[in-house]
Amino acid sequence: MATNLRLRPETENALREAADRTGRSQQDLIRRALDEYLGLVPARTETLDDLIAAGVASAPRPLRQITRVTLPAGMTTEQLLDRDDRF
């Protein structure tokens, strides 16, 4: 069935960007969204790799290296936090 669909400008731009980003046609994206909404196909479960490839997510960054600090004898963490120069 052919139909006309009037979209808000924001929706039109988002659809166009999604089509460019994923390499799928706008019609394919609309058909899939409508099928999912109506329960005709199961909703997609995309992996992190899929989302990264689509530009939706970025790859996780490695954790920062944490340096262990040894306090001088007799100094407590409370003393470290209770400083006059803090704001």
NORLINBEL-V869982 format. One record per run of one state. SS is the DSSP state (alpha for helix, beta for strand, coil for the rest). FROM is the first residue (numbers start at 1). TO is the last residue. If there is no record, write none. Layout:
ss=SS from=FROM to=TO
ss=SS from=FROM to=TO
This chain:
ss=coil from=1 to=8
ss=alpha from=9 to=22
ss=coil from=23 to=25
ss=alpha from=26 to=37
ss=coil from=38 to=47
ss=alpha from=48 to=53
ss=coil from=54 to=76
ss=alpha from=77 to=81
ss=coil from=82 to=87
